[in-house]
Amino acid sequence: MEGLNFTNKAQKIIVNAQNIAREMGQQHIDALHLL
């Protein structure tokens, strides 16, 4: 994922959501992971 257009805070949120999805055995991010 290109992160050049995101702020540092948004990038951290996206990475955290990716980690949550991965821990749950999912391959994509849903809105629920971002909340």
Secondary structure, DSSP 8 states (H G I E B T S, - for coil): ---TTS-HHHHHHHHHHHHHHHHTT-SS--HHHH-
